[in-house]
Amino acid sequence: MDFGYSPKVKELRERVDAFMQEHVFPNEHVFEQQVAEGDRWQPTAIVEELKEKAKAAGLWNLFLPESELGAGLTNVEYAPLAELMGRSHIGSEVFNCSAPDTGNMEVLVRYGTEEHKEKWLKPLLAGEIRSCFGMTEPGVASSDATNMQARAVREGDEWVINGSKWWTSGACDPRCKIMIFMGLTNPDAPRHQQHSMILVPMDAPGLKVVRPLPVFGYDDAPHGHAEVTFENVRVPYSNVLLGEGRGFEIAQGRLGPGRIHHCMRSIGCAERALALMCKRSTEREAFGRPIARLGGNIDHIADSRIEINQARLLTLNAAYMMDTVGNKVAKSEIAQIKVVAPNVALRVIDRAIQMHGGAGVSEDFPLAYMYAMQRTLRLADGPDEVHRASIGKIELGRMLPPRS
Ligand SMILES: Cc1cc2nc3c(=O)[nH]c(=O)nc-3n(C[C@H](O)[C@H](O)[C@H](O)COP(=O)(O)OP(=O)(O)OC[C@H]3O[C@@H](n4cnc5c(N)ncnc54)[C@H](O)[C@@H]3O)c2cc1C
């Protein structure tokens, strides 16, 4: 693997970074103010304004690999850009590169029909609408996706959908117009062919966004993480993606790039926490010394740098594997980064919080919110344990002779 950034990536990194410094970081407070004033569940003017600026600057849809619709970057080329965006909680959306839209757009590019693309992909790529992904359910242990119970039954030319989902990120946003719903379509089929992914418009009669679920008290408005119920929701049969019973095939493809993006954003977040930690601990004194020079604080700073660099290299390696041998062969590497990146980010943010004292857990600094969001990534897209189980299984498969 080549560890250097290509000239194309170098140039894009400079432009994304300059955009972040000039337009994104200075407007984080404006975003928070706009959310706090009036209806929290309406999109903010500032993000819409910044989206137009990013589009005009040609920094738009950078995420789509192997498609003429994006910037033509590979996973390894896009990853460092996702890191830069991840330093701010409004960074990714401004460049139309935020979750869950990126994963959903990739699904539509690869598995959507021409009609799906025209109706949903086009406005998503233009940043006119947003989307959500409905898999997790309140009633079943959803780390095992074969447990999904929400039913989609074929009736003539339609699907009739019943059940409930929760933690559907983005469903509270009025711009969210389409859900990729994962539901049980054939309980008698082999375990990994029982479920299908179906496009469900958010305004379909019978679909109800019941409530936003806060994370440690943060509601993440106007994006939000929703509980959603379906009562005899009818959508055309042609809304099924790839084909009936092929939900797991899509899930495998969808989650690979999405995980690289999440992980690089986590690393960006950790970098910001480290920068804040260094600034605060050198500017503030206690017991006659800068905080950085007290106790083991210098070691905490050093450990943070070591862990961030390790996590970045591991993630870039996973991206490189995806580009060169494909998501399937890179399964262990993708699972490894999904465990490592949020855990590293959490450790670094925790140290930064500690060195900030009380200020660290306040809202005067972004650290508390960063911690809350990173903590969810040890669960979202599969808990750590599930990824460890896959890594372990692959390792045993490599090391041990097959059982006779
Ligand atoms: C902020 C946030 C956003 C999310 N966004 C979305 C979204 O947009 N769409 C969506 O569909 N879902 C989303 N999720 C849901 C997330 O993917 C699930 O919470 C996750 O998959 C775990 O499912 P569960 O909550 O049902 O936990 P369970 O399946 O009930 O698991 C509970 C715990 O059991 C343990 N466990 C499970 N399996 C194993 C194992 N093999 N070995 C050892 N221990 C194990 C783990 O500790 C695990 O955390 C989001 C979650 C959060 C918190």
Ligand as a Chemical Component Dictionary entry (heavy atoms), coordinates in Angstrom:
data_LIG
# 
_chem_comp.id                   LIG 
_chem_comp.type                 NON-POLYMER 
_chem_comp.pdbx_formal_charge   0 
_chem_comp.three_letter_code    LIG 
# 
loop_
_chem_comp_atom.comp_id 
_chem_comp_atom.atom_id 
_chem_comp_atom.alt_atom_id 
_chem_comp_atom.type_symbol 
_chem_comp_atom.charge 
_chem_comp_atom.model_Cartn_x 
_chem_comp_atom.model_Cartn_y 
_chem_comp_atom.model_Cartn_z 
_chem_comp_atom.pdbx_ordinal 
LIG C1  C1  C 0 -27.504 7.047   17.494 1  
LIG C2  C2  C 0 -27.869 5.779   16.801 2  
LIG C3  C3  C 0 -28.177 5.829   15.454 3  
LIG C4  C4  C 0 -28.591 4.662   14.786 4  
LIG N1  N1  N 0 -28.983 4.745   13.472 5  
LIG C5  C5  C 0 -29.566 3.674   12.889 6  
LIG C6  C6  C 0 -30.160 3.797   11.599 7  
LIG O1  O1  O 0 -30.122 4.859   10.966 8  
LIG N2  N2  N 0 -30.814 2.706   11.097 9  
LIG C7  C7  C 0 -30.888 1.534   11.765 10 
LIG O2  O2  O 0 -31.485 0.590   11.255 11 
LIG N3  N3  N 0 -30.311 1.382   12.988 12 
LIG C8  C8  C 0 -29.673 2.432   13.572 13 
LIG N4  N4  N 0 -29.137 2.309   14.843 14 
LIG C9  C9  C 0 -29.319 1.080   15.574 15 
LIG C10 C10 C 0 -28.084 0.247   15.767 16 
LIG O3  O3  O 0 -27.595 -0.231  14.544 17 
LIG C11 C11 C 0 -28.464 -0.872  16.762 18 
LIG O4  O4  O 0 -28.687 -0.272  18.013 19 
LIG C12 C12 C 0 -27.424 -1.957  16.836 20 
LIG O5  O5  O 0 -27.359 -2.691  15.648 21 
LIG C13 C13 C 0 -27.674 -2.926  17.999 22 
LIG O6  O6  O 0 -28.953 -3.450  17.980 23 
LIG P1  P1  P 0 -29.833 -3.415  19.319 24 
LIG O7  O7  O 0 -29.879 -1.993  19.775 25 
LIG O8  O8  O 0 -31.117 -4.092  19.069 26 
LIG O9  O9  O 0 -28.984 -4.198  20.395 27 
LIG P2  P2  P 0 -29.063 -5.823  20.770 28 
LIG O10 O10 O 0 -29.128 -6.547  19.492 29 
LIG O11 O11 O 0 -30.211 -5.914  21.697 30 
LIG O12 O12 O 0 -27.693 -6.013  21.438 31 
LIG C14 C14 C 0 -27.417 -5.546  22.766 32 
LIG C15 C15 C 0 -26.017 -5.888  23.141 33 
LIG O13 O13 O 0 -25.833 -7.315  23.119 34 
LIG C16 C16 C 0 -24.467 -7.590  22.954 35 
LIG N5  N5  N 0 -24.251 -8.490  21.832 36 
LIG C17 C17 C 0 -24.959 -8.582  20.681 37 
LIG N6  N6  N 0 -24.409 -9.495  19.863 38 
LIG C18 C18 C 0 -23.325 -9.984  20.488 39 
LIG C19 C19 C 0 -22.330 -10.943 20.165 40 
LIG N7  N7  N 0 -22.341 -11.589 18.992 41 
LIG N8  N8  N 0 -21.366 -11.189 21.080 42 
LIG C20 C20 C 0 -21.344 -10.565 22.277 43 
LIG N9  N9  N 0 -22.249 -9.649  22.624 44 
LIG C21 C21 C 0 -23.232 -9.356  21.760 45 
LIG C22 C22 C 0 -23.763 -6.256  22.663 46 
LIG O14 O14 O 0 -23.177 -5.748  23.824 47 
LIG C23 C23 C 0 -24.933 -5.388  22.226 48 
LIG O15 O15 O 0 -24.673 -3.999  22.376 49 
LIG C24 C24 C 0 -28.659 3.444   15.496 50 
LIG C25 C25 C 0 -28.306 3.398   16.857 51 
LIG C26 C26 C 0 -27.928 4.549   17.508 52 
LIG C27 C27 C 0 -27.602 4.474   18.961 53 
# 
loop_
_chem_comp_bond.comp_id 
_chem_comp_bond.atom_id_1 
_chem_comp_bond.atom_id_2 
_chem_comp_bond.value_order 
_chem_comp_bond.pdbx_ordinal 
LIG C1  C2  SING 1  
LIG C2  C3  SING 2  
LIG C2  C26 DOUB 3  
LIG C3  C4  DOUB 4  
LIG C4  N1  SING 5  
LIG C4  C24 SING 6  
LIG N1  C5  DOUB 7  
LIG C5  C6  SING 8  
LIG C5  C8  SING 9  
LIG C6  O1  DOUB 10 
LIG C6  N2  SING 11 
LIG N2  C7  SING 12 
LIG C7  O2  DOUB 13 
LIG C7  N3  SING 14 
LIG N3  C8  DOUB 15 
LIG C8  N4  SING 16 
LIG N4  C9  SING 17 
LIG N4  C24 SING 18 
LIG C9  C10 SING 19 
LIG C10 O3  SING 20 
LIG C10 C11 SING 21 
LIG C11 O4  SING 22 
LIG C11 C12 SING 23 
LIG C12 O5  SING 24 
LIG C12 C13 SING 25 
LIG C13 O6  SING 26 
LIG O6  P1  SING 27 
LIG P1  O7  DOUB 28 
LIG P1  O8  SING 29 
LIG P1  O9  SING 30 
LIG O9  P2  SING 31 
LIG P2  O10 DOUB 32 
LIG P2  O11 SING 33 
LIG P2  O12 SING 34 
LIG O12 C14 SING 35 
LIG C14 C15 SING 36 
LIG C15 O13 SING 37 
LIG C15 C23 SING 38 
LIG O13 C16 SING 39 
LIG C16 N5  SING 40 
LIG C16 C22 SING 41 
LIG N5  C17 SING 42 
LIG N5  C21 SING 43 
LIG C17 N6  DOUB 44 
LIG N6  C18 SING 45 
LIG C18 C19 SING 46 
LIG C18 C21 DOUB 47 
LIG C19 N7  SING 48 
LIG C19 N8  DOUB 49 
LIG N8  C20 SING 50 
LIG C20 N9  DOUB 51 
LIG N9  C21 SING 52 
LIG C22 O14 SING 53 
LIG C22 C23 SING 54 
LIG C23 O15 SING 55 
LIG C24 C25 DOUB 56 
LIG C25 C26 SING 57 
LIG C26 C27 SING 58 
# 
